Amino acid sequence: MLPSILAHEINTGLKHFLKTGFETSTPYFQGMFTRFADEPGNLSKGPYLSLQLPFLYGTTDRDFFANFTTEHPLLWFIRRIYDKLCG
């Protein structure tokens, strides 16, 4: 099967699954998820899916630890965990 056709079928199936499984009947939010999923570029971009993770980087630098530096700044929730453990 051609990758472009397969990508289209996967996107169509995923949209259908998400719309039928997660659409709400609350009057204020009714149809909101369907409109979001139908808008081009919100769920997928090109032949690949793009799901944004809800992780935020903390305000510390890479030298949070005394003995070594990390490759990337700590994520916000990891920094909170270390503060609780070491605090």
N, CA and C atoms as a LAMMPS dump frame, in Angstrom:
ITEM: TIMESTEP
0
ITEM: NUMBER OF ATOMS
261
ITEM: BOX BOUNDS ff ff ff
-5.0000000000000000e+02 5.0000000000000000e+02
-5.0000000000000000e+02 5.0000000000000000e+02
-5.0000000000000000e+02 5.0000000000000000e+02
ITEM: ATOMS id mol type element x y z
1 1 1 N 0.847 -1.176 0
2 1 2 C 0 0 0
3 1 3 C 0.894 1.243 0
4 2 1 N 0.446 2.27 -0.657
5 2 2 C 1.211 3.516 -0.728
6 2 3 C 1.201 4.231 0.628
7 3 1 N 2.354 4.757 1.05
8 3 2 C 2.415 5.43 2.346
9 3 3 C 1.444 6.599 2.471
10 4 1 N 1.241 7.352 1.388
11 4 2 C 0.333 8.499 1.476
12 4 3 C -1.115 8.046 1.682
13 5 1 N -1.496 6.957 1.041
14 5 2 C -2.854 6.425 1.227
15 5 3 C -2.993 5.846 2.631
16 6 1 N -1.974 5.134 3.085
17 6 2 C -2.007 4.562 4.42
18 6 3 C -2.068 5.661 5.481
19 7 1 N -1.306 6.723 5.301
20 7 2 C -1.337 7.844 6.252
21 7 3 C -2.72 8.48 6.283
22 8 1 N -3.346 8.644 5.13
23 8 2 C -4.687 9.225 5.073
24 8 3 C -5.69 8.329 5.804
25 9 1 N -5.602 7.016 5.593
26 9 2 C -6.524 6.094 6.255
27 9 3 C -6.306 6.073 7.768
28 10 1 N -5.057 6.137 8.201
29 10 2 C -4.774 6.175 9.641
30 10 3 C -5.333 7.451 10.253
31 11 1 N -5.117 8.583 9.583
32 11 2 C -5.64 9.854 10.093
33 11 3 C -7.157 9.844 10.154
34 12 1 N -7.791 9.332 9.128
35 12 2 C -9.249 9.266 9.108
36 12 3 C -9.77 8.368 10.229
37 13 1 N -9.146 7.206 10.402
38 13 2 C -9.557 6.294 11.469
39 13 3 C -9.32 6.88 12.85
40 14 1 N -8.203 7.561 13.024
41 14 2 C -7.907 8.175 14.316
42 14 3 C -8.899 9.29 14.636
43 15 1 N -9.219 10.122 13.651
44 15 2 C -10.206 11.18 13.871
45 15 3 C -11.554 10.586 14.252
46 16 1 N -11.961 9.539 13.553
47 16 2 C -13.244 8.903 13.852
48 16 3 C -13.239 8.33 15.269
49 17 1 N -12.149 7.653 15.648
50 17 2 C -12.041 7.082 16.983
51 17 3 C -12.115 8.167 18.056
52 18 1 N -11.387 9.245 17.871
53 18 2 C -11.37 10.309 18.862
54 18 3 C -12.714 11.034 18.948
55 19 1 N -13.343 11.257 17.808
56 19 2 C -14.646 11.935 17.818
57 19 3 C -15.708 11.094 18.513
58 20 1 N -15.747 9.798 18.225
59 20 2 C -16.783 8.954 18.813
60 20 3 C -16.486 8.596 20.261
61 21 1 N -15.229 8.585 20.646
62 21 2 C -14.884 8.18 21.999
63 21 3 C -14.786 9.312 22.999
64 22 1 N -14.519 10.531 22.533
65 22 2 C -14.239 11.609 23.462
66 22 3 C -15.141 12.831 23.309
67 23 1 N -16.061 12.802 22.371
68 23 2 C -16.981 13.931 22.223
69 23 3 C -17.895 13.988 23.44
70 24 1 N -18.144 15.18 23.919
71 24 2 C -18.953 15.355 25.125
72 24 3 C -20.365 15.804 24.767
73 25 1 N -21.28 15.501 25.657
74 25 2 C -22.674 15.919 25.442
75 25 3 C -23.013 17.154 26.27
76 26 1 N -22.041 17.718 26.955
77 26 2 C -22.264 18.944 27.715
78 26 3 C -22.637 20.057 26.741
79 27 1 N -23.71 20.781 26.997
80 27 2 C -24.182 21.768 26.017
81 27 3 C -23.122 22.792 25.599
82 28 1 N -22.34 23.28 26.523
83 28 2 C -21.361 24.319 26.186
84 28 3 C -20.246 23.766 25.298
85 29 1 N -19.817 22.533 25.55
86 29 2 C -18.698 21.947 24.815
87 29 3 C -19.13 21.043 23.671
88 30 1 N -20.408 20.897 23.434
89 30 2 C -20.9 19.978 22.416
90 30 3 C -20.38 20.372 21.034
91 31 1 N -19.756 19.423 20.356
92 31 2 C -19.235 19.645 19.02
93 31 3 C -17.861 20.296 18.986
94 32 1 N -17.327 20.701 20.119
95 32 2 C -16.042 21.392 20.146
96 32 3 C -14.905 20.471 19.713
97 33 1 N -14.915 19.232 20.175
98 33 2 C -13.848 18.307 19.812
99 33 3 C -13.917 17.955 18.336
100 34 1 N -15.12 17.807 17.806
101 34 2 C -15.277 17.519 16.379
102 34 3 C -14.752 18.667 15.536
103 35 1 N -15.075 19.887 15.926
104 35 2 C -14.563 21.046 15.174
105 35 3 C -13.048 21.132 15.254
106 36 1 N -12.483 20.815 16.413
107 36 2 C -11.032 20.833 16.564
108 36 3 C -10.382 19.768 15.676
109 37 1 N -10.928 18.554 15.686
110 37 2 C -10.337 17.46 14.911
111 37 3 C -10.502 17.675 13.407
112 38 1 N -11.567 18.359 12.989
113 38 2 C -11.801 18.592 11.564
114 38 3 C -10.957 19.724 10.989
115 39 1 N -10.44 20.583 11.835
116 39 2 C -9.614 21.703 11.368
117 39 3 C -8.267 21.163 10.886
118 40 1 N -7.882 21.435 9.634
119 40 2 C -6.61 20.917 9.129
120 40 3 C -5.417 21.428 9.947
121 41 1 N -4.525 20.515 10.275
122 41 2 C -3.317 20.882 10.993
123 41 3 C -3.419 20.809 12.502
124 42 1 N -4.612 20.61 13.063
125 42 2 C -4.736 20.522 14.521
126 42 3 C -4.317 19.161 15.056
127 43 1 N -4.668 18.104 14.352
128 43 2 C -4.376 16.764 14.832
129 43 3 C -3.145 16.171 14.165
130 44 1 N -3.002 16.371 12.889
131 44 2 C -1.858 15.811 12.172
132 44 3 C -1.347 16.824 11.157
133 45 1 N -0.072 16.713 10.884
134 45 2 C 0.572 17.609 9.925
135 45 3 C 1.375 16.744 8.964
136 46 1 N 0.966 16.706 7.722
137 46 2 C 1.675 15.871 6.767
138 46 3 C 1.345 14.405 6.993
139 47 1 N 2.252 13.542 6.626
140 47 2 C 1.99 12.109 6.787
141 47 3 C 2.313 11.593 8.181
142 48 1 N 2.551 12.463 9.126
143 48 2 C 2.869 12.021 10.477
144 48 3 C 1.947 12.709 11.472
145 49 1 N 1.811 12.141 12.641
146 49 2 C 0.972 12.717 13.684
147 49 3 C 1.822 13.604 14.576
148 50 1 N 1.238 14.649 15.085
149 50 2 C 1.944 15.55 15.976
150 50 3 C 1.1 15.747 17.229
151 51 1 N 1.527 15.149 18.332
152 51 2 C 0.826 15.284 19.593
153 51 3 C 1.718 16.07 20.542
154 52 1 N 1.237 17.178 20.993
155 52 2 C 2.011 18.028 21.883
156 52 3 C 1.919 17.494 23.31
157 53 1 N 3.044 17.421 23.985
158 53 2 C 3.06 16.97 25.368
159 53 3 C 2.886 18.166 26.291
160 54 1 N 2.248 17.957 27.421
161 54 2 C 1.96 19.078 28.319
162 54 3 C 3.097 19.396 29.292
163 55 1 N 4.338 19.104 28.917
164 55 2 C 5.452 19.31 29.824
165 55 3 C 6.047 20.7 29.64
166 56 1 N 6.31 21.373 30.746
167 56 2 C 6.911 22.699 30.727
168 56 3 C 8.313 22.615 31.301
169 57 1 N 9.224 23.385 30.712
170 57 2 C 10.565 23.45 31.275
171 57 3 C 10.561 24.373 32.48
172 58 1 N 11.35 24.002 33.483
173 58 2 C 11.446 24.805 34.686
174 58 3 C 12.282 26.05 34.466
175 59 1 N 12.414 26.838 35.498
176 59 2 C 13.159 28.096 35.39
177 59 3 C 14.623 27.925 35.762
178 60 1 N 15.043 26.717 36.15
179 60 2 C 16.433 26.505 36.529
180 60 3 C 17.283 26.213 35.3
181 61 1 N 18.573 26.415 35.458
182 61 2 C 19.504 26.072 34.388
183 61 3 C 19.836 24.588 34.459
184 62 1 N 20.81 24.186 33.676
185 62 2 C 21.199 22.785 33.642
186 62 3 C 22.07 22.392 34.828
187 63 1 N 22.492 23.347 35.635
188 63 2 C 23.356 23.054 36.775
189 63 3 C 22.582 23.023 38.096
190 64 1 N 21.415 22.439 38.084
191 64 2 C 20.593 22.324 39.29
192 64 3 C 21.277 21.44 40.332
193 65 1 N 21.911 20.362 39.878
194 65 2 C 22.582 19.441 40.787
195 65 3 C 23.995 19.928 41.063
196 66 1 N 24.487 19.621 42.242
197 66 2 C 25.802 20.121 42.665
198 66 3 C 26.952 19.43 41.94
199 67 1 N 26.83 18.142 41.632
200 67 2 C 27.96 17.37 41.117
201 67 3 C 28.019 17.249 39.598
202 68 1 N 26.959 17.578 38.891
203 68 2 C 26.976 17.442 37.432
204 68 3 C 25.937 18.359 36.795
205 69 1 N 26.069 18.564 35.509
206 69 2 C 25.08 19.35 34.769
207 69 3 C 24.287 18.404 33.876
208 70 1 N 23.051 18.738 33.672
209 70 2 C 22.19 17.916 32.819
210 70 3 C 22.264 18.409 31.381
211 71 1 N 21.871 17.563 30.469
212 71 2 C 21.914 17.926 29.054
213 71 3 C 20.861 18.985 28.714
214 72 1 N 19.718 18.898 29.377
215 72 2 C 18.613 19.83 29.152
216 72 3 C 18.162 20.392 30.499
217 73 1 N 17.484 21.531 30.498
218 73 2 C 16.915 22.031 31.763
219 73 3 C 15.874 21.046 32.289
220 74 1 N 15.718 21.027 33.596
221 74 2 C 14.747 20.119 34.191
222 74 3 C 13.327 20.536 33.815
223 75 1 N 12.48 19.531 33.647
224 75 2 C 11.071 19.822 33.437
225 75 3 C 10.481 20.306 34.748
226 76 1 N 9.408 21.087 34.632
227 76 2 C 8.815 21.732 35.8
228 76 3 C 8.409 20.729 36.86
229 77 1 N 7.724 19.63 36.46
230 77 2 C 7.239 18.679 37.455
231 77 3 C 8.39 17.896 38.086
232 78 1 N 9.472 17.653 37.346
233 78 2 C 10.632 16.968 37.912
234 78 3 C 11.318 17.87 38.931
235 79 1 N 11.417 19.143 38.624
236 79 2 C 12.01 20.088 39.572
237 79 3 C 11.211 20.12 40.87
238 80 1 N 9.879 20.094 40.785
239 80 2 C 9.039 20.087 41.989
240 80 3 C 9.27 18.814 42.804
241 81 1 N 9.462 17.689 42.12
242 81 2 C 9.703 16.424 42.825
243 81 3 C 11.02 16.496 43.597
244 82 1 N 12.074 16.982 42.932
245 82 2 C 13.366 17.091 43.615
246 82 3 C 13.293 18.077 44.776
247 83 1 N 12.567 19.156 44.6
248 83 2 C 12.423 20.11 45.698
249 83 3 C 11.728 19.465 46.907
250 84 1 N 10.724 18.625 46.657
251 84 2 C 10.027 17.958 47.747
252 84 3 C 10.919 16.924 48.422
253 85 1 N 11.681 16.186 47.605
254 85 2 C 12.539 15.146 48.172
255 85 3 C 13.721 15.733 48.946
256 86 1 N 14.276 16.816 48.451
257 86 2 C 15.474 17.4 49.068
258 86 3 C 15.15 18.535 50.033
259 87 1 N 13.922 19.005 50.01
260 87 2 C 13.548 20.183 50.75
261 87 3 C 13.477 19.983 52.205
